[in-house]
Amino acid sequence: MGRSGTAGMCCGAGGARMWMEETIGKKVNDERAQEAIATGATRVATACPFCYIMLDDGVKGAGKDEDEVRVADISIHLWDSLNHE
């Protein structure tokens, strides 16, 4: 993703946007989810429960089903790779 590492972008929940009704501009989580989708990734790993909620909502809001782009905690992706694939 273009904005990663030291130039990373927050999912929005760190700034309490999880509880805000944004009425101006694009929602932070939608912007971040679209950046993740644009990479072509079929999995998005998070390490924070707030990031999970925000990114999952953004990916679903972009019309992607879980079988197209799966958002989950990194431990879930690891579990899946060891036990199900």
MMTF fields as JSON, N, C-alpha, C and O atoms, coordinates in Angstrom:
{
  "mmtfVersion": "1.0.0",
  "mmtfProducer": "UNKNOWN",
  "numBonds": 339,
  "numAtoms": 340,
  "numGroups": 85,
  "numChains": 1,
  "numModels": 1,
  "chainsPerModel": [1],
  "groupsPerChain": [85],
  "chainIdList": ["A"],
  "bondAtomList": [4, 2, 8, 6, 12, 10, 16, 14, 20, 18, 24, 22, 28, 26, 32, 30, 36, 34, 40, 38, 44, 42, 48, 46, 52, 50, 56, 54, 60, 58, 64, 62, 68, 66, 72, 70, 76, 74, 80, 78, 84, 82, 88, 86, 92, 90, 96, 94, 100, 98, 104, 102, 108, 106, 112, 110, 116, 114, 120, 118, 124, 122, 128, 126, 132, 130, 136, 134, 140, 138, 144, 142, 148, 146, 152, 150, 156, 154, 160, 158, 164, 162, 168, 166, 172, 170, 176, 174, 180, 178, 184, 182, 188, 186, 192, 190, 196, 194, 200, 198, 204, 202, 208, 206, 212, 210, 216, 214, 220, 218, 224, 222, 228, 226, 232, 230, 236, 234, 240, 238, 244, 242, 248, 246, 252, 250, 256, 254, 260, 258, 264, 262, 268, 266, 272, 270, 276, 274, 280, 278, 284, 282, 288, 286, 292, 290, 296, 294, 300, 298, 304, 302, 308, 306, 312, 310, 316, 314, 320, 318, 324, 322, 328, 326, 332, 330, 336, 334],
  "bondOrderList": [1, 1, 1, 1, 1, 1, 1, 1, 1, 1, 1, 1, 1, 1, 1, 1, 1, 1, 1, 1, 1, 1, 1, 1, 1, 1, 1, 1, 1, 1, 1, 1, 1, 1, 1, 1, 1, 1, 1, 1, 1, 1, 1, 1, 1, 1, 1, 1, 1, 1, 1, 1, 1, 1, 1, 1, 1, 1, 1, 1, 1, 1, 1, 1, 1, 1, 1, 1, 1, 1, 1, 1, 1, 1, 1, 1, 1, 1, 1, 1, 1, 1, 1, 1],
  "groupList": [{"groupName": "MET", "atomNameList": ["N", "CA", "C", "O"], "elementList": ["N", "C", "C", "O"], "formalChargeList": [0, 0, 0, 0], "bondAtomList": [1, 0, 2, 1, 3, 2], "bondOrderList": [1, 1, 2], "singleLetterCode": "M", "chemCompType": "L-PEPTIDE LINKING"}, {"groupName": "GLY", "atomNameList": ["N", "CA", "C", "O"], "elementList": ["N", "C", "C", "O"], "formalChargeList": [0, 0, 0, 0], "bondAtomList": [1, 0, 2, 1, 3, 2], "bondOrderList": [1, 1, 2], "singleLetterCode": "G", "chemCompType": "PEPTIDE LINKING"}, {"groupName": "ARG", "atomNameList": ["N", "CA", "C", "O"], "elementList": ["N", "C", "C", "O"], "formalChargeList": [0, 0, 0, 0], "bondAtomList": [1, 0, 2, 1, 3, 2], "bondOrderList": [1, 1, 2], "singleLetterCode": "R", "chemCompType": "L-PEPTIDE LINKING"}, {"groupName": "SER", "atomNameList": ["N", "CA", "C", "O"], "elementList": ["N", "C", "C", "O"], "formalChargeList": [0, 0, 0, 0], "bondAtomList": [1, 0, 2, 1, 3, 2], "bondOrderList": [1, 1, 2], "singleLetterCode": "S", "chemCompType": "L-PEPTIDE LINKING"}, {"groupName": "THR", "atomNameList": ["N", "CA", "C", "O"], "elementList": ["N", "C", "C", "O"], "formalChargeList": [0, 0, 0, 0], "bondAtomList": [1, 0, 2, 1, 3, 2], "bondOrderList": [1, 1, 2], "singleLetterCode": "T", "chemCompType": "L-PEPTIDE LINKING"}, {"groupName": "ALA", "atomNameList": ["N", "CA", "C", "O"], "elementList": ["N", "C", "C", "O"], "formalChargeList": [0, 0, 0, 0], "bondAtomList": [1, 0, 2, 1, 3, 2], "bondOrderList": [1, 1, 2], "singleLetterCode": "A", "chemCompType": "L-PEPTIDE LINKING"}, {"groupName": "CYS", "atomNameList": ["N", "CA", "C", "O"], "elementList": ["N", "C", "C", "O"], "formalChargeList": [0, 0, 0, 0], "bondAtomList": [1, 0, 2, 1, 3, 2], "bondOrderList": [1, 1, 2], "singleLetterCode": "C", "chemCompType": "L-PEPTIDE LINKING"}, {"groupName": "TRP", "atomNameList": ["N", "CA", "C", "O"], "elementList": ["N", "C", "C", "O"], "formalChargeList": [0, 0, 0, 0], "bondAtomList": [1, 0, 2, 1, 3, 2], "bondOrderList": [1, 1, 2], "singleLetterCode": "W", "chemCompType": "L-PEPTIDE LINKING"}, {"groupName": "GLU", "atomNameList": ["N", "CA", "C", "O"], "elementList": ["N", "C", "C", "O"], "formalChargeList": [0, 0, 0, 0], "bondAtomList": [1, 0, 2, 1, 3, 2], "bondOrderList": [1, 1, 2], "singleLetterCode": "E", "chemCompType": "L-PEPTIDE LINKING"}, {"groupName": "ILE", "atomNameList": ["N", "CA", "C", "O"], "elementList": ["N", "C", "C", "O"], "formalChargeList": [0, 0, 0, 0], "bondAtomList": [1, 0, 2, 1, 3, 2], "bondOrderList": [1, 1, 2], "singleLetterCode": "I", "chemCompType": "L-PEPTIDE LINKING"}, {"groupName": "LYS", "atomNameList": ["N", "CA", "C", "O"], "elementList": ["N", "C", "C", "O"], "formalChargeList": [0, 0, 0, 0], "bondAtomList": [1, 0, 2, 1, 3, 2], "bondOrderList": [1, 1, 2], "singleLetterCode": "K", "chemCompType": "L-PEPTIDE LINKING"}, {"groupName": "VAL", "atomNameList": ["N", "CA", "C", "O"], "elementList": ["N", "C", "C", "O"], "formalChargeList": [0, 0, 0, 0], "bondAtomList": [1, 0, 2, 1, 3, 2], "bondOrderList": [1, 1, 2], "singleLetterCode": "V", "chemCompType": "L-PEPTIDE LINKING"}, {"groupName": "ASN", "atomNameList": ["N", "CA", "C", "O"], "elementList": ["N", "C", "C", "O"], "formalChargeList": [0, 0, 0, 0], "bondAtomList": [1, 0, 2, 1, 3, 2], "bondOrderList": [1, 1, 2], "singleLetterCode": "N", "chemCompType": "L-PEPTIDE LINKING"}, {"groupName": "ASP", "atomNameList": ["N", "CA", "C", "O"], "elementList": ["N", "C", "C", "O"], "formalChargeList": [0, 0, 0, 0], "bondAtomList": [1, 0, 2, 1, 3, 2], "bondOrderList": [1, 1, 2], "singleLetterCode": "D", "chemCompType": "L-PEPTIDE LINKING"}, {"groupName": "GLN", "atomNameList": ["N", "CA", "C", "O"], "elementList": ["N", "C", "C", "O"], "formalChargeList": [0, 0, 0, 0], "bondAtomList": [1, 0, 2, 1, 3, 2], "bondOrderList": [1, 1, 2], "singleLetterCode": "Q", "chemCompType": "L-PEPTIDE LINKING"}, {"groupName": "PRO", "atomNameList": ["N", "CA", "C", "O"], "elementList": ["N", "C", "C", "O"], "formalChargeList": [0, 0, 0, 0], "bondAtomList": [1, 0, 2, 1, 3, 2], "bondOrderList": [1, 1, 2], "singleLetterCode": "P", "chemCompType": "L-PEPTIDE LINKING"}, {"groupName": "PHE", "atomNameList": ["N", "CA", "C", "O"], "elementList": ["N", "C", "C", "O"], "formalChargeList": [0, 0, 0, 0], "bondAtomList": [1, 0, 2, 1, 3, 2], "bondOrderList": [1, 1, 2], "singleLetterCode": "F", "chemCompType": "L-PEPTIDE LINKING"}, {"groupName": "TYR", "atomNameList": ["N", "CA", "C", "O"], "elementList": ["N", "C", "C", "O"], "formalChargeList": [0, 0, 0, 0], "bondAtomList": [1, 0, 2, 1, 3, 2], "bondOrderList": [1, 1, 2], "singleLetterCode": "Y", "chemCompType": "L-PEPTIDE LINKING"}, {"groupName": "LEU", "atomNameList": ["N", "CA", "C", "O"], "elementList": ["N", "C", "C", "O"], "formalChargeList": [0, 0, 0, 0], "bondAtomList": [1, 0, 2, 1, 3, 2], "bondOrderList": [1, 1, 2], "singleLetterCode": "L", "chemCompType": "L-PEPTIDE LINKING"}, {"groupName": "HIS", "atomNameList": ["N", "CA", "C", "O"], "elementList": ["N", "C", "C", "O"], "formalChargeList": [0, 0, 0, 0], "bondAtomList": [1, 0, 2, 1, 3, 2], "bondOrderList": [1, 1, 2], "singleLetterCode": "H", "chemCompType": "L-PEPTIDE LINKING"}],
  "groupTypeList": [0, 1, 2, 3, 1, 4, 5, 1, 0, 6, 6, 1, 5, 1, 1, 5, 2, 0, 7, 0, 8, 8, 4, 9, 1, 10, 10, 11, 12, 13, 8, 2, 5, 14, 8, 5, 9, 5, 4, 1, 5, 4, 2, 11, 5, 4, 5, 6, 15, 16, 6, 17, 9, 0, 18, 13, 13, 1, 11, 10, 1, 5, 1, 10, 13, 8, 13, 8, 11, 2, 11, 5, 13, 9, 3, 9, 19, 18, 7, 13, 3, 18, 12, 19, 8],
  "groupIdList": [1, 2, 3, 4, 5, 6, 7, 8, 9, 10, 11, 12, 13, 14, 15, 16, 17, 18, 19, 20, 21, 22, 23, 24, 25, 26, 27, 28, 29, 30, 31, 32, 33, 34, 35, 36, 37, 38, 39, 40, 41, 42, 43, 44, 45, 46, 47, 48, 49, 50, 51, 52, 53, 54, 55, 56, 57, 58, 59, 60, 61, 62, 63, 64, 65, 66, 67, 68, 69, 70, 71, 72, 73, 74, 75, 76, 77, 78, 79, 80, 81, 82, 83, 84, 85],
  "secStructList": [7, 7, 1, 7, 4, 4, 4, 7, 7, 7, 7, 1, 4, 4, 4, 6, 4, 4, 4, 7, 7, 7, 7, 1, 1, 7, 7, 2, 2, 2, 2, 2, 2, 2, 2, 2, 2, 2, 6, 6, 7, 1, 3, 3, 3, 3, 1, 1, 2, 2, 2, 2, 2, 2, 2, 2, 2, 2, 2, 2, 2, 6, 6, 7, 7, 6, 6, 6, 1, 3, 3, 3, 3, 2, 2, 2, 2, 2, 2, 2, 2, 2, 2, 6, 7],
  "xCoordList": [0.843, 0.0, 0.887, 1.936, 0.442, 1.228, 1.518, 2.64, 0.519, 0.725, 0.937, -0.019, 2.202, 2.532, 3.816, 4.468, 4.168, 5.378, 5.299, 4.288, 6.36, 6.379, 5.438, 5.136, 4.974, 4.015, 2.616, 1.751, 2.39, 1.119, -0.041, 0.139, -1.22, -2.442, -3.305, -3.477, -3.836, -4.699, -6.013, -6.454, -6.628, -7.931, -9.04, -10.129, -8.772, -9.759, -10.227, -10.606, -10.211, -10.723, -9.805, -10.268, -8.519, -7.589, -7.926, -7.573, -8.604, -9.05, -10.504, -11.136, -11.043, -12.423, -13.447, -14.608, -13.045, -13.98, -14.949, -15.915, -14.699, -15.62, -17.005, -18.019, -17.03, -18.288, -18.82, -19.838, -18.135, -18.552, -19.398, -19.204, -20.315, -21.056, -20.429, -20.711, -19.581, -18.896, -19.84, -20.483, -19.916, -20.824, -20.085, -20.688, -18.796, -18.013, -16.895, -16.154, -16.779, -15.693, -15.894, -16.969, -14.825, -14.851, -14.473, -13.592, -15.138, -14.812, -13.393, -12.97, -12.664, -11.281, -11.188, -10.31, -12.08, -12.001, -12.325, -11.772, -13.207, -13.5, -12.285, -11.964, -11.619, -10.405, -9.334, -8.715, -9.125, -8.085, -8.455, -7.592, -9.711, -10.155, -9.974, -9.556, -10.282, -10.105, -8.633, -8.306, -7.745, -6.311, -5.913, -5.124, -6.444, -6.131, -6.674, -5.98, -7.892, -8.51, -7.714, -7.543, -7.232, -6.497, -5.203, -4.673, -4.689, -3.468, -3.73, -2.802, -4.994, -5.339, -5.296, -5.494, -5.041, -4.965, -6.322, -7.365, -6.293, -7.53, -7.675, -8.706, -6.639, -6.672, -6.085, -5.091, -6.714, -6.208, -6.037, -6.996, -4.813, -4.519, -4.473, -3.91, -5.073, -5.033, -4.433, -4.346, -4.025, -3.497, -4.213, -3.734, -5.353, -6.097, -7.59, -8.034, -8.369, -9.807, -10.517, -11.496, -10.043, -10.652, -10.362, -11.247, -9.123, -8.764, -9.607, -10.064, -9.809, -10.629, -12.021, -12.496, -12.663, -14.03, -14.057, -14.903, -13.137, -13.129, -12.841, -13.527, -11.836, -11.483, -12.522, -12.83, -13.063, -14.108, -15.327, -15.897, -15.724, -16.843, -16.533, -17.395, -15.303, -14.914, -14.899, -15.349, -14.386, -14.341, -15.756, -16.07, -16.601, -17.998, -18.718, -19.531, -18.415, -19.014, -18.609, -19.329, -17.441, -16.97, -17.586, -17.287, -18.444, -19.141, -18.385, -18.739, -17.358, -16.576, -17.101, -17.308, -17.313, -17.707, -16.466, -15.348, -16.665, -15.544, -14.726, -13.526, -15.352, -14.596, -13.747, -12.883, -13.984, -13.16, -12.005, -10.852, -12.324, -11.327, -11.706, -12.735, -10.879, -11.161, -10.337, -9.108, -11.023, -10.371, -10.429, -11.503, -9.287, -9.248, -7.969, -7.014, -7.98, -6.775, -5.674, -5.952, -4.461, -3.338, -3.281, -2.89, -3.669, -3.644, -4.662, -4.426, -5.781, -6.788, -6.258, -6.451, -5.597, -5.005, -3.954, -3.876, -3.157, -2.148, -2.836, -2.434, -3.849, -4.603, -5.168, -5.061, -5.774, -6.327, -5.247, -5.472, -4.099, -3.044, -2.494, -2.03, -2.532, -2.017, -3.03, -2.652, -4.304, -5.321, -6.322, -6.99, -6.436, -7.522, -7.097, -7.913, -5.87, -5.477, -4.347, -3.893],
  "yCoordList": [-1.175, 0.0, 1.235, 1.277, 2.213, 3.44, 4.091, 4.53, 4.154, 4.747, 3.614, 3.064, 3.27, 2.18, 2.523, 3.525, 1.684, 1.917, 3.235, 3.533, 4.026, 5.312, 6.327, 7.351, 6.059, 6.941, 6.331, 6.703, 5.393, 4.69, 5.613, 6.716, 5.134, 5.89, 5.09, 3.881, 5.764, 5.14, 4.71, 5.298, 3.68, 3.23, 4.196, 4.156, 5.061, 6.035, 5.827, 6.79, 4.602, 4.338, 4.894, 5.215, 5.011, 5.58, 7.018, 7.505, 7.688, 9.058, 9.121, 10.17, 8.025, 7.915, 8.071, 8.375, 7.872, 7.998, 6.83, 6.875, 5.791, 4.661, 5.092, 4.524, 6.091, 6.527, 7.824, 8.355, 8.324, 9.58, 9.301, 8.298, 10.172, 10.156, 11.242, 12.428, 10.823, 11.786, 12.243, 11.427, 13.543, 14.089, 14.879, 15.274, 15.114, 15.88, 14.992, 14.389, 14.914, 14.146, 12.643, 12.161, 11.917, 10.456, 9.953, 10.514, 8.902, 8.305, 7.749, 7.191, 7.904, 7.455, 5.953, 5.506, 5.177, 3.721, 3.313, 2.332, 4.043, 3.746, 4.035, 3.264, 5.137, 5.496, 4.428, 3.991, 4.015, 3.014, 1.655, 0.96, 1.279, 0.006, 0.008, -0.998, 1.115, 1.199, 1.084, 0.507, 1.628, 1.475, 0.002, -0.483, -0.702, -2.129, -2.931, -3.8, -2.654, -3.358, -3.113, -4.022, -1.896, -1.53, -2.326, -2.403, -2.916, -3.713, -5.053, -5.71, -5.453, -6.757, -7.869, -9.038, -7.516, -8.511, -9.166, -8.525, -10.441, -11.14, -11.266, -11.719, -10.865, -10.885, -9.587, -9.078, -9.06, -7.889, -8.294, -8.706, -8.176, -8.567, -7.334, -6.303, -7.458, -6.394, -6.944, -8.157, -6.043, -6.446, -5.683, -5.613, -5.12, -4.275, -4.507, -4.528, -4.68, -4.909, -3.721, -3.905, -2.513, -1.339, -1.332, -1.043, -1.65, -1.716, -2.776, -2.572, -3.898, -4.955, -4.425, -4.584, -3.805, -3.306, -2.254, -2.302, -1.307, -0.212, -0.709, -0.318, -1.562, -2.047, -3.014, -2.996, -3.853, -4.778, -3.997, -4.33, -2.97, -2.13, -1.448, -1.36, -0.966, -0.288, -1.221, -0.854, -2.424, -3.408, -3.822, -3.915, -4.067, -4.418, -3.256, -3.456, -2.041, -0.851, -0.661, -0.04, -1.206, -1.138, -2.249, -2.371, -3.051, -4.097, -5.403, -6.236, -5.595, -6.827, -7.837, -7.511, -9.065, -10.151, -10.735, -10.515, -11.481, -12.065, -13.033, -13.187, -13.684, -14.593, -13.837, -14.433, -12.541, -11.713, -11.066, -11.139, -10.432, -9.78, -10.086, -9.621, -10.862, -11.236, -10.379, -10.365, -9.673, -8.872, -9.677, -10.119, -9.869, -10.616, -10.275, -9.741, -10.596, -10.443, -11.319, -12.384, -10.882, -11.63, -13.058, -13.978, -13.247, -14.601, -15.515, -16.717, -14.964, -15.752, -16.173, -17.315, -15.265, -15.613, -16.711, -17.639, -16.601, -17.632, -18.965, -19.995, -18.958, -20.166, -20.813, -22.023, -19.978, -20.499, -21.156, -22.218, -20.535, -21.075, -22.384, -23.218, -22.584, -23.811, -24.946, -26.116, -24.611, -25.627, -25.823, -26.855, -24.877, -24.963, -24.861, -25.095, -24.524, -24.337, -25.247, -25.219],
  "zCoordList": [0.0, 0.0, 0.0, 0.642, -0.721, -0.826, 0.512, 0.765, 1.36, 2.689, 3.678, 4.227, 3.899, 4.82, 5.563, 5.271, 6.52, 7.304, 8.049, 8.684, 7.976, 8.686, 8.058, 8.67, 6.856, 6.187, 6.232, 5.439, 7.159, 7.257, 7.588, 8.104, 7.28, 7.549, 8.513, 8.352, 9.5, 10.492, 9.846, 8.858, 10.415, 9.917, 10.309, 9.736, 11.279, 11.725, 13.15, 13.816, 13.633, 14.978, 16.061, 17.156, 15.774, 16.741, 17.088, 18.161, 16.187, 16.407, 16.826, 16.702, 17.316, 17.8, 16.678, 16.948, 15.445, 14.33, 14.245, 13.484, 15.018, 15.034, 15.511, 15.107, 16.362, 16.956, 16.337, 16.781, 15.324, 14.685, 13.458, 12.77, 13.195, 11.944, 11.075, 11.246, 10.146, 9.289, 8.188, 7.528, 7.999, 6.995, 5.918, 4.92, 6.106, 5.138, 4.611, 5.387, 3.303, 2.699, 2.807, 3.165, 2.486, 2.505, 3.893, 4.544, 4.338, 5.634, 5.587, 4.575, 6.688, 6.755, 6.499, 5.761, 7.097, 6.917, 5.481, 4.983, 4.811, 3.408, 2.535, 1.631, 2.809, 2.058, 2.225, 1.255, 3.478, 3.759, 3.163, 2.628, 3.248, 2.677, 1.159, 0.587, 0.508, -0.939, -1.32, -2.356, -0.494, -0.748, -0.643, -1.454, 0.337, 0.497, -0.679, -1.207, -1.089, -2.216, -3.496, -4.308, -3.672, -4.885, -5.055, -6.164, -3.982, -4.094, -4.772, -5.243, -4.818, -5.375, -4.339, -4.672, -3.096, -2.021, -1.793, -1.921, -1.458, -1.108, 0.398, 0.894, 1.126, 2.588, 3.124, 2.606, 4.169, 4.866, 6.322, 6.976, 6.826, 8.205, 9.093, 8.724, 10.264, 11.256, 12.543, 12.736, 13.412, 14.714, 15.822, 16.953, 15.487, 16.423, 16.198, 15.05, 17.252, 17.062, 16.424, 15.701, 16.679, 16.045, 14.551, 13.746, 14.177, 12.748, 12.049, 10.924, 12.71, 12.107, 11.774, 10.65, 12.736, 12.53, 11.434, 10.541, 11.499, 10.537, 9.118, 8.173, 8.966, 7.631, 7.094, 5.902, 7.957, 7.516, 7.023, 5.984, 7.757, 7.318, 5.993, 5.119, 5.844, 4.61, 3.417, 2.332, 3.61, 2.519, 2.127, 0.94, 3.109, 2.812, 2.142, 1.24, 2.589, 1.994, 0.54, -0.242, 0.187, -1.201, -2.054, -3.242, -1.434, -2.174, -2.313, -3.148, -1.513, -1.575, -0.563, 0.606, -1.024, -0.131, 0.53, 0.064, 1.618, 2.347, 1.498, 1.725, 0.53, -0.334, -1.36, -2.003, -1.519, -2.41, -1.648, -2.074, -0.517, 0.341, 1.781, 2.271, 2.452, 3.84, 4.792, 4.728, 5.667, 6.699, 7.989, 8.399, 8.628, 9.887, 10.637, 10.072, 11.91, 12.725, 12.133, 11.581, 12.245, 11.668, 12.211, 11.493, 13.475, 14.042, 13.363, 13.24, 12.924, 12.204, 10.84, 10.424, 10.147, 8.851, 9.029, 8.223, 10.077, 10.349, 10.637, 10.095, 11.471, 11.806, 10.542, 10.345, 9.69, 8.425, 7.565, 6.984, 7.489, 6.635, 7.176, 6.399, 8.479, 9.078, 9.071, 9.026, 9.116, 9.31, 8.185, 8.129, 7.313, 6.341, 4.888, 3.997, 4.628, 3.226, 2.842, 1.698]
}
